[in-house]
Amino acid sequence: MFQVINHVSTHIITPSLLETLSFLKIYIFWNMVHYISCHLYYNYCVPTKWYYSFFTPFYNETPLCKSLNWFYKTSTRTINSIGATLITWSSKIILNSFNYKQKHV
C-alpha cells in the first residue's frame, strides 16, 4: 500500500502539479495580454465623440493601434484554443499514469 501511495505522490501528483502550474502561468499571461490590449485599444484607438469617427481610418493605421489589434487577436485565438490544450494535456497525464507498469516491468 505504501508503495502505491509513494508512486502516486512522486510520479503522478508532483509532475502533474508542476505541469498545472506551468499551464496556469501561460493561461494567466494570455488573459492579462487580452485584458490589457482590450482596454488600451479602447482608450487610444476608439473615437470618443461621434464626429471623431471620421478619423477612424487614421487611428487604425497607427503602429500603436495595429499592434494592440494584433495582441487582441492573438490572445483571443490563444484563449479559444485553451480547451484543446487542456484536453491534450489531461490525456497525456492519464496515459502516462497507465504506462507506469510497462516502464518498470
C-alpha positions in Angstrom: 0.0 0.0 0.0 2.8 2.4 0.9 4.5 1.7 -2.5 1.3 2.7 -4.3 1.0 5.9 -2.3 4.7 6.7 -2.9 4.3 6.0 -6.6 1.3 8.2 -6.9 2.9 11.1 -5.0 6.2 11.0 -6.8 5.2 10.0 -10.3 1.7 11.4 -10.8 0.9 14.2 -8.4 4.2 16.1 -8.4 4.7 16.2 -12.2 1.1 16.9 -12.6 1.3 19.8 -10.2 4.3 21.2 -11.9 2.7 21.0 -15.3 -0.5 22.5 -13.9 1.5 25.5 -12.6 3.2 25.9 -16.0 -0.2 25.7 -17.7 -1.7 28.3 -15.3 1.2 30.7 -15.9 0.6 30.6 -19.7 -3.2 30.9 -19.2 -2.8 33.9 -16.9 -0.3 35.6 -19.2 -2.6 35.4 -22.2 -5.6 36.6 -20.2 -3.6 39.6 -19.0 -2.4 40.3 -22.5 -6.0 40.1 -23.7 -7.4 42.3 -20.9 -4.7 45.0 -21.3 -4.8 45.1 -25.1 -8.6 45.5 -25.0 -8.5 48.4 -22.6 -5.6 50.1 -24.3 -7.2 49.7 -27.7 -10.5 51.2 -26.4 -8.7 54.1 -24.8 -6.4 55.0 -27.6 -7.9 53.7 -30.9 -11.7 54.2 -30.5 -13.1 57.6 -31.2 -14.7 59.2 -28.1 -17.1 61.5 -30.0 -19.3 60.8 -32.9 -17.6 63.3 -35.2 -14.2 61.8 -34.4 -15.4 58.6 -36.1 -14.5 60.3 -39.5 -10.8 59.9 -38.4 -11.1 56.2 -37.6 -9.1 55.1 -40.7 -6.2 57.3 -39.5 -6.5 55.8 -35.9 -6.4 52.3 -37.2 -3.3 52.8 -39.3 -1.1 54.0 -36.4 1.5 51.5 -35.2 0.0 51.6 -31.7 -3.4 50.6 -32.8 -2.1 47.9 -35.2 0.0 46.3 -32.5 -2.8 46.5 -30.0 -5.1 44.9 -32.5 -2.6 42.1 -33.2 -2.2 41.4 -29.4 -6.0 41.3 -29.1 -6.5 38.9 -32.0 -3.6 36.7 -30.9 -4.7 36.5 -27.3 -8.3 35.7 -28.5 -7.1 32.8 -30.6 -4.9 31.5 -27.8 -7.6 31.7 -25.2 -10.0 29.9 -27.6 -7.6 27.0 -28.0 -7.2 26.5 -24.3 -9.9 23.8 -24.4 -8.0 21.7 -26.9 -4.8 22.3 -25.0 -6.4 21.2 -21.7 -7.8 18.0 -23.2 -4.5 17.1 -24.8 -2.6 17.8 -21.6 -5.1 15.8 -19.5 -4.8 12.9 -21.9 -1.1 12.9 -21.6 -1.2 12.7 -17.9 -3.8 9.9 -17.9 -1.8 7.9 -20.5 1.4 8.4 -18.6 -0.1 7.1 -15.4 -1.3 3.9 -17.1 2.2 3.4 -18.7 3.8 3.0 -15.3 3.6 -0.8 -15.3 5.1 -1.1 -18.7 8.1 1.1 -17.8 9.1 -0.8 -14.7 8.4 -4.4 -15.8 
